[in-house]
Amino acid sequence: MDVDVDLDPEPSAEPPAAPTRTRRPLLTGLCWLLVLPVLALLAVRVAGLERGPLVQLVAFTPYLLAWVLLPLGLALAARRWWPAGAAAVAVLVLVALVAPRALPDGQPSADGTSLRVLTANLLAGAAEPEALVALVRTERVDVLAAQEFTPAAEAALDRLGLAGLLPYRQVNPEVGTTGSALYSRHPLRETGTRRNGGGFSQAYATVQPPDGPAVLLESAHPMAPATLSWLAAWRADLRAQPPATPDGPLRILAGDFNATLDHAPLRDLLDTGYADAADSVGAGLTGTWGPYDGDPIPPVTIDHVLVDRRIAVDRVAVFRLPGSDHRPVLAELTLPAR
């Protein structure tokens, strides 16, 4: 009798489970690796605890919204529900923090005279004066606040006719980055210049528009948080900015604040009674500093016009200024009636 014996049975058709078991924790770990830094930076931003290098990182908070969509999509596709939930929470928090800057706010019922305020950082006088004078003329600027204002910049602006457009001035030209200036179409009084602890000066004056209330206006320029050794001066300079006076005279601070709306010291200043003009009209995400010289740094919004909350903001526009790494910000305002 013949007996067939199969000495080489067919292998099982089921694939080994080990690779799948290995991939699962790796994919889960990748999801957490992408989302945890976002959650940590958001905790710092919400609590206002930025310190050290986090001061600079917090300036890029709006960009986290694009980043966190990556771990959210990955976690959902891989059915990793815990990291997906964490990413979803981060998205909701970021939307709550960032989206209002792209939405216009209600404005106070101001029905007085109009005032057009332009702030421009001249990059140690390197900005093209022709472009700045043309901008003042085209936009019918009433008050120009300039930072990093130099003697050469003052001479060039005079030569190009700025004095004919804005005949009143309070200026402190200095070589380098510490100078400051205010030019005005309307008379100035109670003028002066003060110096921040970080070294930058700030020109100030009371502007008296015709048929309107007087406005205390200052060209703001706190220290930049460019290095760890400058952070204490940056924080002190922001704390030293004139607070709003809701029950007193109208105030406007216009300049290079070296801070975004995600920095706690600037938010503290706003809480005294200011509104950020760009934020008020839904332009609060427009970048004003790149720098725009080819470096791969995304724009951030550090140039602001802060206005007393009794002042209505009608329009905000951001322009290019050749020669400068900042973009001038124009705020068209309506003052309350006297």
C-alpha positions, 0 to 999 in steps of 0.5 A: 500500500502506497502512503503519500506523506507531505514532508513540506507543508504549505506555509501559513498565508497569514503575515507575521504580526510583529512588524505591525506591533512595532509600527503601532507604538512608533506611529503613536510616538510620532503623533505625540512628538509633533503635538506635545511641543505645540501644547507646551508653547500654548501653555506658556502663551496662555499663562504669559510665562514666556522666558528666555528663548521662549520670548522669541518663539511666542512671537510665532504663535499664529503659525502654530495653527498651520503646524498642529494640523499635521499631527491632527491629520496624522493621528486621525488617519492612524486612529490614535485618539488621544494625540488626536484629541490633544491636537484638536484642543490645541487647534481650538485654543489657537483659533480662540487666540488668533482668529479674532485678529482677522475679524473686525471689532465694534468701534466706539461712536466717535464722530469728531475729526479724523487723524491719520497716523503713520509709524515707520522704523527707518532701520538706522536711517537706511530706509529710502526717504523718497518712498517715505515722503511719497507715502506721507503725501499719497496717504495724507498723513497727519502724524508720522512717528519714526524710529531709528531716526538719524541726522542723515534721515532728517536732512534727506526728509527735509530736502525732499519736502517733508517739512512742507507736508508736516511742518511741526516736529519733535525730533531726536536724531541720533546715529544708529538705532536709538533716534526718534521723531514725531512730525505733524500736520497740526501744532504740537505742544508739551513736546519732549523726548525720553529714553528707555532703559534699553537705550532707544529714545521716544519722541512725544508731544500733544497734537492739537487737531483743528476742531478736535480734542488734543491727543498725547502721541508718542513714538514707541520703541522698546528694546528688542528681545534679540538676545537673552541679555536684553530680555530684562530691558525689553520687559522693563521698556514695555512696562515703562510705556505710558498707560492709557488714561480712560478718564483723562486725555486721549493717548496714542502710542505708535511705533516698533514695540518689538512685541506681538499681541502674543507677548504678555507685557504688550497685552498688559499695556493694552489692558490699561485702556488701549486697542490695537488699531490693526486688530480692531479692523481685522488686520492684526495678522499682517506681518510688519517685520520679516525681515524682508531681505531673503532670510527664511523668517516668517513675518511677525507683527511687532509694529503697532498703533495703539489707540485710546478705546474712545477713538474709532479705527476706520482703516489700517494699511501696511506698506513696503518701505524700501531700505527698511526691514519693517513695514510702515503701518497707517491707522486712519482714526476718528477722534471723539467730539470734544 
